[in-house]
Structure formats: structure tokens, C-alpha cells
Amino acid sequence: MCNCMNETLKAVTAEVEPKLPAHKPGTLKIQWENKVFRLDGKGNDVMLPVSIKYRRTKSSGDEYKNTTHDSISMAMTYCPFCGENFDKQASEANQ
């Protein structure tokens, strides 16, 4: 199972921390957004956000004044860094 997500996060932390203004040691927390706790045994735990914006219509056919904003998250099938298949990793880990 690849460890690209954790390795990349460590590299980001090493790059960002020295550039931050003075801060108390041990207080910096850098983590992936859209991280989930998976119960289905799959290997990936970071979801890719998809933003949705649209203008709803009333039953009369007129548009509402405001735009509706929503989002969904999609699980990645392959590691975005090395290309390894997450589903294959999970099935091998469960055996």
C-alpha cells in the first residue's frame, strides 16, 4: 500500500512551517481537507470536493434571485501521486 498521501503532507509541512510567522512549537496542524473515516475497508481517506452552483427555477418557470451553492465529495480510485489503485490495495489488505 502506498504512503504517498502521508509523505506529501510531511513534505508540505516541512516547506510551509519555516515560512510562517512566529508560532508556538507543536501548535501547527496541517492536514488534508475532506478527510473521511472509512468503514468500507477501502484504502483512500481523502475525498475530492466538487463544487456545484446553479440557479433554481420556480414552479412558474421564473428563476430564483439567488444562486444555489452545494458540493459533493468523490472518492479517488487511484493515488493522485503514484497512480496505485486504492481498491486493489484495500482488497489485498483485507486478505
C-alpha positions in Angstrom: 0.0 0.0 0.0 1.4 3.4 -1.0 2.1 6.0 1.6 2.1 9.0 -0.8 -0.7 11.0 1.0 1.2 11.0 4.3 4.6 11.6 2.7 3.2 14.5 0.7 1.7 16.0 3.8 5.0 15.8 5.6 6.8 17.5 2.7 4.1 20.3 2.7 4.6 20.7 6.4 8.4 20.9 6.1 8.0 23.5 3.3 5.3 25.7 4.9 6.4 25.7 8.6 9.6 27.8 8.2 7.7 30.4 6.2 5.1 31.0 8.8 5.3 33.9 11.3 6.5 33.1 14.8 4.2 30.5 16.4 4.3 28.2 19.4 6.1 24.9 18.6 3.7 22.0 18.4 0.6 24.1 17.6 0.9 23.8 13.8 -1.6 21.3 12.3 -1.5 20.7 8.6 -3.9 18.1 7.3 -5.9 17.2 4.2 -9.3 18.7 3.8 -12.3 16.4 3.1 -10.7 13.5 5.1 -13.1 10.8 6.0 -13.3 7.8 8.3 -13.9 4.8 6.1 -15.8 1.7 7.3 -15.8 0.0 3.9 -12.2 -1.1 4.0 -11.0 1.0 1.1 -7.5 2.5 1.3 -8.1 6.1 0.5 -9.4 8.6 3.1 -9.2 11.9 1.2 -12.2 12.9 -0.9 -12.0 15.2 -3.9 -14.5 18.1 -3.5 -16.8 19.1 -6.4 -18.4 22.5 -6.2 -22.0 22.8 -7.6 -23.6 26.1 -8.4 -26.9 26.5 -10.2 -30.0 28.7 -10.4 -33.2 27.1 -9.3 -36.5 27.7 -11.1 -39.8 28.4 -9.5 -42.9 26.3 -10.4 -43.9 29.3 -12.6 -40.8 28.9 -14.6 -39.1 32.1 -13.3 -35.6 31.9 -11.9 -34.9 32.4 -8.2 -32.9 35.6 -7.4 -30.0 33.8 -5.7 -27.7 31.1 -7.0 -27.8 27.8 -5.1 -24.4 26.6 -3.9 -23.8 23.0 -3.0 -20.9 20.4 -3.0 -20.3 16.7 -3.1 -17.2 14.7 -2.4 -15.8 12.0 -4.7 -13.5 9.1 -3.5 -10.4 8.7 -5.7 -9.8 5.3 -7.2 -6.1 5.8 -7.7 -3.5 7.6 -5.7 -3.0 11.1 -7.3 0.7 10.9 -6.7 1.9 7.4 -7.8 -1.2 6.1 -9.6 -1.6 3.0 -7.4 -5.1 1.5 -7.3 -6.7 2.1 -3.9 -9.3 -0.6 -4.4 -6.6 -3.2 -5.1 -4.7 -2.1 -2.0 -7.7 -2.5 0.2 -8.6 -5.9 -1.1 -5.0 -7.1 -0.6 -5.0 -5.7 3.0 -8.3 -7.5 3.9 -6.9 -10.9 2.9 
